[in-house]
Amino acid sequence: HVANMYPIELDVAKSVAASKAVVGVTWDAVAQINAQHSHDQASVTKQQAIDLLRKNSRDAADAVRKFSDEELDNAAPFSLSADAPMTAQYVIEDHAMRHSFHHLSKIRAALKK
């Protein structure tokens, strides 16, 4: 799921970096994407998931490094946040980067039980 979202989250960040509003992204849309992904990838092996995560996280890191300071500072309305203007830097940090850490902390907590 996280590996699958990296390219999507980067496309959103690129839109904001170009000062283009992000529209139509809602929590319902996110839930639908996640449900469809879960259904479509039900037979993926652990190794396949790890391989995709490594590839897409590496590609995402490379893409983030290419953002200019000006692009990172650009802001645009962001539908997932009630159309509040978000900078590209915020979108990258709060979505693409935090996403994996959020899930990792949940996994670690579950393993401690």
N, C-alpha and C positions, 0 to 999 in steps of 0.2 A: 504494500500500500504506500509506504513512504517513498520507495524507489519509483513507483509509478507516478507519484505526484510531483517529483522534482521538475520534470520538463514543463508541466502545467504551471507550477508556481513561478518558474522563471519567465514563462510567457507573460504572466500577469505583471511581474516586476518590470519586464521590458516595456510593457504598455505604460505603466506609471512613469518609468524613466523617460518616455517620450511624451509625457504630460497628457496621455489619453486616459479618459475615465474608464474604470473597470465597472461594467454593468452586467447584471444578470447572475452574478456570483452571490448565492445565498446559502445559508446553512442547509436548506432543503436540497439544493443542487449538489452541495458537497456530500450529503448523506446518500444521494442517488449515485454519484460517482463511486463512492466507497462500496455501496451495495453491489453495483454492477461489477466493479473490480473483484470483489470477493467471490462473486459467482463465476466470473470468467477465469479466475486463477485458482480455483479450488484444488486442482491437482498439481500445482507447482511444488517442486521439492524445496527443501531448505537450502540446498546448494544453489539452485536456480535463483531463489530469492536473494541470497547473499551476493551472487554474481551480478544481478541486476542493480542491487543497491550500491555495490562498489562502482560499477560503471556510471550509473546516473548521478551518484554523489560526486564522483570525480568530474564528470561533465558539468555539473552544476557549479562546482567550485571554480572550474576554469571560466565559466561564463560570468560568474560574479566578479572575478578579478578583472574582467574587461570593462566593467561599468566605469565611466568617468566620474569624477567628483560632482560635476554638474548634473549628470544623469541621476546619481544617488540622491541629490538634493531636490530634484524635480518632484512635484506632488500632483496628485490627481484624485478626484472623487473615487472612493472605493466602496462598491455596493455591499461587500461583506461586513463593512463597518458603518452601515447606515449612511453611505455616501460621504462620510467625513473625508477630507483630503488627507491622504497618506503619502509620505515620501517613498521613493523606490527603496531607499535604505531601510526604512521601517518594514516595508513589505518583505524584503529579503530576510531581515533579522527575525521578524515575528512569524513569518510563515515558513519559508524554505528552510531556514536554519533551525528555528525552534521546534519545528514539527518533529524532526527525528529525535531530538532530546526529550520532548514530551512523551513520545511513545517509549523510548528507552527507560525513562524513569518509571513509567507504568509497568513495564515488563519486569524491571528489577524489584519493584514493590510486590508484584504478584509472585515472584520466585521466592521471596522471603516468607511467604505465608505457609 
